[in-house]
Structures are given as structure tokens and as C-alpha cells.
Amino acid sequence: MSEETNGAAGREKPRLQRYYEGTVRARLQEQFGFRTPMQVPKLEKITINVGLGEASKNPKLLEGVVSEIGAITGQKPVVTKAKKAISNFGLRENAPVGVTVTLRRDRMWEFLDRFINVAMPRIRDFRGVPTRSFDGRGNYTMGVKEQLIFPEIDYDKVEKIHGMDITFVSSTTRDDEALALLRELGMPFRGEQPLVVNA
């Protein structure tokens, strides 16, 4: 099977995955002095979380967010529920409190490509993402203020504008390696000229 194909059906790999395998891996291996390509950090998964405090009182809102996140990611999200009751917030145990989805393999690469090249340029007054949002273990989390930056969202059908947290989980435990990985994949970090990915 050639490098260009993926899986039993012989589908072509996502563009950004081909770019990682053909260009990024070698650059990172040289930059950090890894002995083998197996040591080079890679992206393992992307998780998207939407917190909805009012979801238990507004089922229509929850339905809308499930539908929106499904459209954005191409995957059915999971409704997260409260582990325990919190009376101050009027929250019952097992009440819906948000929506989450975990993307791997093709869907992960395709989402990242669209996010960087289509959605981010639609953010108002965008000046890049901060480099300080790593967790000390090679994972990067950023907040998006509104779902409308994604072209899959139909403004007229939006029940409520909401944000989301997006976490990029890498195979490395070092933030500097994860930063280099995301930078090479085209993540537009603040104060840097974004790379143009040609694959």
C-alpha cells in the first residue's frame, strides 16, 4: 500500500496528515535531535468541550449544541452530566451540563485543517493564539468565544451563541516539543508569521 492511501478502502490520507508525515516529522526530528522518527511528537487527539449551565432547564439549547458540534466535527458528541448535585446552582445529579467530542485519526486531521485555515481567519480582530496555554504535559487548550466562526453553522438556526474549549493532545510530555509540533502544523501563535502548509 502506498503512503498516499489509508485504511482498507484505500482512501487518501487527510492533507495535513500527509504534510506531517512528509515534512513536519523530519523537521522536528532534526530540530530536537531525535534518533528515530518514532520519537517525534505527534498529535493523538483533539477534544472539544462546551459547558452549558442552563442545559437542564433548556432542552432545546442542548439539542442545538449537540447538532452544531456534530456538524463542526463530523462526529456525534456526548452529553456530559453532573456527577453530583450542587444546590447553589440548582443542579441535580445526572443533569446535562455540557457536550464533548473526542476526535482521532482522519476526523482529527480534517478538523485541525479546517480550524486553522477556515475558522480561525473568521475570528474578529484575530492576532494569533497565545503560547502560554500549555499544561506542562505537552497538551494545548484554547478557548473559542463563539461557534459562528465555523462555516458549518447556520446563523439563523443558532439558539444561543456559546464558546468552547479545544484541547490538542500530543504524544510528548514536553511543552516546547508540543509547541513546535503545532507551529509546524500551521497553528498561528501570537507574534509569529503563520506557516503556509502545502501538501
Buried (B, 14 or more C-beta within 10 A) or exposed (E): EEEEEBEEEEEEBBBBBBBBBEBBBEBBBEEBEBEEEEBBBBBBBBBBBBBBEEBBEBEEBBEBBBBBBBBBBBBEBEBBBBEEEEEEEEBEEEBBBBBBBBBBBBBBBBBBBBBBBEBBEEBEEEEBBEBEBBEEEBBBBBEBEBBBBBEBBEEEEBBEEBEBBBBBBBBBEBBEBBBBBBBBBBBBBEEEEBBEBEB
